[in-house]
Amino acid sequence: MALRAALKWLKSVKGQFQIYYKLGTEQPEYILDFIAEIDSTMFIAGAKTRTDISAQEVEAKVAAVVRARLRLCCNLRK
């Protein structure tokens, strides 16, 4: 996905989405790199090096985003 193909995109700021991930004993906020809309789909995009893809912190952020998305979807259906 290229951001230039996006219909709309934004760079999030601290506190905008309030997604927190667990890393050891800490629970830092995950500030999303970019959110892009392509056709009728929203994507969360983040720039990572090949060696960082499997890093514990990256995996924790992905899990937090999945949980947040599921909560949002459930709330929208109620």
N, CA, C and O atoms as a MOPAC input file, in Angstrom:
PM7 MOZYME 1SCF
protein

 N      0.85400 1    -1.17700 1     0.00000 1
 C      0.00000 1     0.00000 1     0.00000 1
 C      0.89000 1     1.22700 1     0.00000 1
 O      1.82000 1     1.31900 1     0.80200 1
 N      0.62500 1     2.14900 1    -0.86900 1
 C      1.35100 1     3.41600 1    -0.88900 1
 C      0.43000 1     4.51300 1    -0.37700 1
 O     -0.72400 1     4.61200 1    -0.79400 1
 N      0.94300 1     5.32900 1     0.52300 1
 C      0.10100 1     6.39300 1     1.07300 1
 C     -0.37500 1     7.34800 1    -0.01100 1
 O     -1.44400 1     7.94400 1     0.12200 1
 N      0.39200 1     7.50300 1    -1.07400 1
 C     -0.04500 1     8.42500 1    -2.13000 1
 C     -1.28200 1     7.91500 1    -2.87000 1
 O     -1.94300 1     8.68400 1    -3.56700 1
 N     -1.60500 1     6.61100 1    -2.72400 1
 C     -2.81600 1     6.05800 1    -3.33200 1
 C     -4.03300 1     6.27500 1    -2.44900 1
 O     -5.15600 1     5.98200 1    -2.86000 1
 N     -3.82800 1     6.77500 1    -1.26500 1
 C     -4.91400 1     6.94700 1    -0.30400 1
 C     -5.82400 1     8.10500 1    -0.69000 1
 O     -5.37300 1     9.13800 1    -1.18500 1
 N     -7.13500 1     7.90400 1    -0.44500 1
 C     -8.09000 1     8.98900 1    -0.63200 1
 C     -7.92300 1    10.02200 1     0.47100 1
 O     -7.97500 1    11.22900 1     0.23400 1
 N     -7.71900 1     9.51400 1     1.69100 1
 C     -7.50300 1    10.35400 1     2.86300 1
 C     -6.46000 1     9.67400 1     3.73300 1
 O     -6.35400 1     8.44800 1     3.73600 1
 N     -5.69300 1    10.46100 1     4.46600 1
 C     -4.76500 1     9.88500 1     5.41900 1
 C     -4.52300 1    10.87800 1     6.53400 1
 O     -4.71600 1    12.08300 1     6.37100 1
 N     -4.09300 1    10.34800 1     7.68000 1
 C     -3.75400 1    11.22500 1     8.79200 1
 C     -2.63800 1    10.60700 1     9.60500 1
 O     -2.45700 1     9.39000 1     9.62700 1
 N     -1.90500 1    11.45700 1    10.26200 1
 C     -0.87800 1    11.04800 1    11.21800 1
 C     -1.44400 1    11.33700 1    12.59600 1
 O     -1.81100 1    12.47400 1    12.89200 1
 N     -1.51500 1    10.32700 1    13.43100 1
 C     -2.14900 1    10.50700 1    14.73000 1
 C     -1.22300 1    11.23900 1    15.70100 1
 O     -0.01200 1    11.32300 1    15.49600 1
 N     -1.82100 1    11.75700 1    16.74300 1
 C     -1.08000 1    12.45500 1    17.79200 1
 C     -1.37100 1    11.77900 1    19.12700 1
 O     -2.32500 1    11.01200 1    19.25700 1
 N     -0.54100 1    12.07700 1    20.10200 1
 C     -0.68700 1    11.47800 1    21.43400 1
 C     -2.08500 1    11.73000 1    21.98900 1
 O     -2.58400 1    12.85500 1    21.95200 1
 N     -2.71000 1    10.67500 1    22.50200 1
 C     -4.03100 1    10.77900 1    23.10400 1
 C     -5.19300 1    10.67200 1    22.13500 1
 O     -6.34100 1    10.61000 1    22.57400 1
 N     -4.93800 1    10.64900 1    20.82800 1
 C     -6.02600 1    10.63800 1    19.84700 1
 C     -6.80000 1     9.32400 1    19.85400 1
 O     -8.03000 1     9.33800 1    19.80700 1
 N     -6.10900 1     8.19700 1    19.91000 1
 C     -6.78000 1     6.89500 1    19.85900 1
 C     -6.71200 1     6.13700 1    21.17700 1
 O     -7.48100 1     5.19700 1    21.37800 1
 N     -5.83200 1     6.51100 1    22.06000 1
 C     -5.69000 1     5.90600 1    23.38400 1
 C     -5.58500 1     4.38600 1    23.30800 1
 O     -6.37800 1     3.65900 1    23.90600 1
 N     -4.59500 1     3.93100 1    22.56300 1
 C     -4.29200 1     2.50600 1    22.44800 1
 C     -3.01600 1     2.26800 1    23.24900 1
 O     -1.98800 1     2.90300 1    23.01300 1
 N     -3.10100 1     1.35000 1    24.19200 1
 C     -1.96500 1     1.05700 1    25.06300 1
 C     -1.55100 1    -0.38600 1    24.87300 1
 O     -2.39600 1    -1.26400 1    24.69700 1
 N     -0.24300 1    -0.63300 1    24.90900 1
 C      0.25900 1    -1.99400 1    24.76300 1
 C      1.11600 1    -2.33800 1    25.97000 1
 O      1.68800 1    -1.46000 1    26.61700 1
 N      1.19500 1    -3.61600 1    26.25900 1
 C      1.97200 1    -4.08400 1    27.41800 1
 C      3.36400 1    -4.47000 1    26.95300 1
 O      3.52800 1    -5.26700 1    26.02900 1
 N      4.36400 1    -3.89100 1    27.60800 1
 C      5.75500 1    -4.20100 1    27.31100 1
 C      6.47100 1    -4.37000 1    28.64500 1
 O      6.87800 1    -3.39200 1    29.27200 1
 N      6.61900 1    -5.61700 1    29.06900 1
 C      7.18100 1    -5.88100 1    30.39300 1
 C      6.20000 1    -5.40200 1    31.45200 1
 O      5.03600 1    -5.80200 1    31.45700 1
 N      6.67300 1    -4.54600 1    32.34400 1
 C      5.78900 1    -4.01500 1    33.39200 1
 C      5.17900 1    -2.67600 1    32.99700 1
 O      4.35200 1    -2.13400 1    33.73100 1
 N      5.57400 1    -2.14100 1    31.85300 1
 C      5.05600 1    -0.84800 1    31.39800 1
 C      3.86500 1    -1.03300 1    30.47200 1
 O      3.66500 1    -2.10200 1    29.89600 1
 N      3.07800 1     0.03000 1    30.34100 1
 C      1.94300 1     0.03700 1    29.43100 1
 C      1.91600 1     1.37500 1    28.67800 1
 O      1.05300 1     2.21600 1    28.93100 1
 N      2.88000 1     1.56800 1    27.74000 1
 C      2.94500 1     2.84400 1    27.03200 1
 C      1.82500 1     2.99600 1    26.00000 1
 O      1.21800 1     2.01500 1    25.56800 1
 N      1.57200 1     4.23000 1    25.62400 1
 C      0.58100 1     4.51400 1    24.59100 1
 C      1.20800 1     4.27700 1    23.22400 1
 O      2.35900 1     4.64500 1    22.98500 1
 N      0.45000 1     3.66500 1    22.34000 1
 C      0.91200 1     3.46800 1    20.96200 1
 C      0.33700 1     4.58700 1    20.12400 1
 O     -0.87700 1     4.67600 1    19.94200 1
 N      1.19500 1     5.43000 1    19.62100 1
 C      0.77600 1     6.50800 1    18.72000 1
 C      0.95900 1     5.98400 1    17.30000 1
 O      2.08200 1     5.76400 1    16.84700 1
 N     -0.15300 1     5.78900 1    16.60800 1
 C     -0.12900 1     5.19000 1    15.27700 1
 C      0.66500 1     6.06200 1    14.31000 1
 O      0.59700 1     7.28900 1    14.37000 1
 N      1.42800 1     5.41100 1    13.40500 1
 C      2.20100 1     6.16500 1    12.42800 1
 C      1.27300 1     6.87500 1    11.44300 1
 O      1.30700 1     8.10000 1    11.32100 1
 N      0.44900 1     6.10200 1    10.74400 1
 C     -0.48800 1     6.66400 1     9.76700 1
 C     -1.75900 1     5.83700 1     9.72400 1
 O     -1.74700 1     4.63800 1    10.00400 1
 N     -2.84200 1     6.48600 1     9.37300 1
 C     -4.09700 1     5.81200 1     9.05900 1
 C     -4.48400 1     6.30500 1     7.66900 1
 O     -4.53500 1     7.50900 1     7.41900 1
 N     -4.75300 1     5.37300 1     6.77900 1
 C     -5.05500 1     5.73800 1     5.39800 1
 C     -6.34800 1     5.07600 1     4.93800 1
 O     -6.65000 1     3.94400 1     5.31700 1
 N     -7.10400 1     5.79200 1     4.11900 1
 C     -8.32100 1     5.24200 1     3.52700 1
 C     -8.07000 1     5.03100 1     2.04300 1
 O     -7.75100 1     5.96500 1     1.30800 1
 N     -8.22400 1     3.77200 1     1.61800 1
 C     -8.09000 1     3.42700 1     0.20900 1
 C     -9.36300 1     2.70900 1    -0.17800 1
 O     -9.71900 1     1.69400 1     0.42100 1
 N    -10.04800 1     3.23100 1    -1.17400 1
 C    -11.37600 1     2.75100 1    -1.54700 1
 C    -12.27600 1     2.83500 1    -0.31200 1
 O    -12.47100 1     3.92400 1     0.22800 1
 N    -12.82000 1     1.71800 1     0.14000 1
 C    -13.70500 1     1.75600 1     1.31200 1
 C    -13.05600 1     1.08700 1     2.52900 1
 O    -13.75200 1     0.68300 1     3.46100 1
 N    -11.72800 1     0.97000 1     2.51900 1
 C    -11.01700 1     0.27800 1     3.58200 1
 C    -10.05300 1     1.22600 1     4.29000 1
 O     -9.37500 1     2.03600 1     3.65600 1
 N    -10.00500 1     1.11000 1     5.61700 1
 C     -9.06600 1     1.89400 1     6.41400 1
 C     -7.87700 1     1.00100 1     6.77300 1
 O     -8.05200 1    -0.15500 1     7.15700 1
 N     -6.67700 1     1.54500 1     6.64600 1
 C     -5.45600 1     0.82000 1     6.96300 1
 C     -4.66800 1     1.57100 1     8.01700 1
 O     -4.63100 1     2.80100 1     8.01800 1
 N     -4.04300 1     0.83200 1     8.90700 1
 C     -3.07200 1     1.39800 1     9.82600 1
 C     -1.71100 1     1.03400 1     9.24900 1
 O     -1.42600 1    -0.14200 1     9.02600 1
 N     -0.88300 1     2.02000 1     9.01000 1
 C      0.42200 1     1.78900 1     8.39600 1
 C      1.51900 1     2.26300 1     9.33000 1
 O      1.41400 1     3.31900 1     9.95400 1
 N      2.55300 1     1.48100 1     9.41300 1
 C      3.69600 1     1.85100 1    10.23000 1
 C      4.98200 1     1.46100 1     9.53200 1
 O      5.07500 1     0.38200 1     8.94700 1
 N      5.96300 1     2.32500 1     9.59100 1
 C      7.26000 1     2.05100 1     8.97600 1
 C      8.13700 1     1.29200 1     9.96000 1
 O      8.43400 1     1.78600 1    11.04700 1
 N      8.54600 1     0.10400 1     9.58000 1
 C      9.41300 1    -0.72900 1    10.41600 1
 C     10.51300 1    -1.32200 1     9.54800 1
 O     10.31500 1    -1.57400 1     8.35900 1
 N     11.67300 1    -1.54100 1    10.15400 1
 C     12.72900 1    -2.22800 1     9.42200 1
 C     12.42100 1    -3.72500 1     9.40600 1
 O     11.63100 1    -4.21500 1    10.21300 1
 N     13.03400 1    -4.42000 1     8.50800 1
 C     12.79600 1    -5.86200 1     8.39300 1
 C     13.11900 1    -6.57900 1     9.70200 1
 O     12.42300 1    -7.52300 1    10.07700 1
 N     14.15000 1    -6.14700 1    10.39000 1
 C     14.52900 1    -6.81100 1    11.64500 1
 C     13.58500 1    -6.46300 1    12.78500 1
 O     13.50800 1    -7.21100 1    13.76000 1
 N     12.86300 1    -5.34700 1    12.69100 1
 C     11.93200 1    -4.94800 1    13.75100 1
 C     10.57400 1    -5.63100 1    13.66100 1
 O      9.82500 1    -5.63700 1    14.63800 1
 N     10.24400 1    -6.20200 1    12.51400 1
 C      8.91100 1    -6.78000 1    12.30700 1
 C      8.56700 1    -7.81600 1    13.37900 1
 O      7.42900 1    -7.86500 1    13.84600 1
 N      9.52800 1    -8.63200 1    13.76700 1
 C      9.23900 1    -9.66900 1    14.75200 1
 C      9.66000 1    -9.27000 1    16.16900 1
 O      9.68000 1   -10.11500 1    17.06300 1
 N      9.99200 1    -8.01300 1    16.38200 1
 C     10.38600 1    -7.54800 1    17.71500 1
 C      9.19900 1    -7.62700 1    18.67000 1
 O      8.05000 1    -7.45400 1    18.26300 1
 N      9.48500 1    -7.88700 1    19.92700 1
 C      8.44100 1    -8.02300 1    20.94500 1
 C      7.58000 1    -6.76000 1    21.02800 1
 O      6.36100 1    -6.85800 1    21.17300 1
 N      8.18500 1    -5.59600 1    20.94100 1
 C      7.42800 1    -4.34700 1    21.02800 1
 C      6.46100 1    -4.19000 1    19.85200 1
 O      5.32000 1    -3.76600 1    20.03800 1
 N      6.91000 1    -4.52900 1    18.65400 1
 C      6.04900 1    -4.42200 1    17.47100 1
 C      4.88500 1    -5.39600 1    17.58400 1
 O      3.74700 1    -5.03700 1    17.27900 1
 N      5.15300 1    -6.61500 1    18.01600 1
 C      4.08200 1    -7.59900 1    18.17800 1
 C      3.08200 1    -7.15800 1    19.24700 1
 O      1.88200 1    -7.38800 1    19.10100 1
 N      3.56300 1    -6.52800 1    20.31600 1
 C      2.66800 1    -6.02600 1    21.36400 1
 C      1.79100 1    -4.89800 1    20.83200 1
 O      0.61700 1    -4.80300 1    21.19200 1
 N      2.34900 1    -4.04400 1    19.97900 1
 C      1.57200 1    -2.95000 1    19.38700 1
 C      0.49200 1    -3.49700 1    18.46200 1
 O     -0.64100 1    -3.01500 1    18.47200 1
 N      0.83900 1    -4.50000 1    17.66500 1
 C     -0.14100 1    -5.11000 1    16.76100 1
 C     -1.29000 1    -5.71000 1    17.55900 1
 O     -2.45500 1    -5.51200 1    17.21400 1
 N     -0.97300 1    -6.44200 1    18.62300 1
 C     -2.01200 1    -7.04800 1    19.45300 1
 C     -2.91300 1    -5.98300 1    20.06600 1
 O     -4.12500 1    -6.17600 1    20.15700 1
 N     -2.33000 1    -4.85900 1    20.49000 1
 C     -3.12900 1    -3.77600 1    21.07600 1
 C     -4.05900 1    -3.15100 1    20.04900 1
 O     -5.20100 1    -2.82100 1    20.36900 1
 N     -3.59000 1    -2.98500 1    18.82700 1
 C     -4.42500 1    -2.41200 1    17.76800 1
 C     -5.57300 1    -3.35600 1    17.43300 1
 O     -6.70300 1    -2.91300 1    17.22500 1
 N     -5.28700 1    -4.65500 1    17.38200 1
 C     -6.34700 1    -5.63700 1    17.09800 1
 C     -7.40700 1    -5.59200 1    18.18800 1
 O     -8.60200 1    -5.59500 1    17.89000 1
 N     -6.98300 1    -5.55000 1    19.45200 1
 C     -7.95500 1    -5.47200 1    20.55200 1
 C     -8.77500 1    -4.18700 1    20.46100 1
 O     -9.99100 1    -4.21200 1    20.65200 1
 N     -8.12300 1    -3.07500 1    20.17500 1
 C     -8.82300 1    -1.78700 1    20.07600 1
 C     -9.82100 1    -1.80300 1    18.92900 1
 O    -10.93200 1    -1.29100 1    19.06700 1
 N     -9.44000 1    -2.38100 1    17.80800 1
 C    -10.33800 1    -2.45300 1    16.65000 1
 C    -11.54200 1    -3.31600 1    16.96800 1
 O    -12.66600 1    -2.97000 1    16.60600 1
 N    -11.32100 1    -4.43100 1    17.63600 1
 C    -12.43800 1    -5.30300 1    17.99000 1
 C    -13.38600 1    -4.60900 1    18.94900 1
 O    -14.60200 1    -4.75800 1    18.82200 1
 N    -12.85900 1    -3.85100 1    19.91400 1
 C    -13.72500 1    -3.10100 1    20.82700 1
 C    -14.53100 1    -2.06500 1    20.05700 1
 O    -15.72300 1    -1.89200 1    20.30800 1
 N    -13.89400 1    -1.38700 1    19.13300 1
 C    -14.58100 1    -0.36300 1    18.35300 1
 C    -15.69600 1    -0.99400 1    17.52000 1
 O    -16.81200 1    -0.47800 1    17.48000 1
 N    -15.39300 1    -2.11100 1    16.85600 1
 C    -16.40700 1    -2.77400 1    16.03600 1
 C    -17.58400 1    -3.23000 1    16.89500 1
 O    -18.74100 1    -3.07200 1    16.50400 1
 N    -17.29200 1    -3.78500 1    18.04100 1
 C    -18.37900 1    -4.24200 1    18.92900 1
 C    -19.22000 1    -3.07500 1    19.40700 1
 O    -20.44400 1    -3.18800 1    19.47100 1
 N    -18.60100 1    -1.96800 1    19.74100 1
 C    -19.33600 1    -0.78900 1    20.20100 1
 C    -20.20900 1    -0.20000 1    19.09200 1
 O    -21.30500 1     0.29500 1    19.35600 1
 N    -19.72600 1    -0.25600 1    17.86200 1
 C    -20.49900 1     0.30600 1    16.75400 1
 C    -21.74600 1    -0.53100 1    16.46100 1
 O    -22.74800 1    -0.00500 1    15.97800 1
 N    -21.68600 1    -1.81700 1    16.74700 1
 C    -22.81000 1    -2.71100 1    16.45100 1
 C    -23.91500 1    -2.63200 1    17.49900 1
 O    -25.03500 1    -3.06900 1    17.23600 1
 N    -23.63200 1    -2.09600 1    18.66000 1
 C    -24.62800 1    -2.04900 1    19.72800 1
 C    -25.62800 1    -0.93800 1    19.50800 1
 O    -26.53900 1    -0.75800 1    20.31700 1

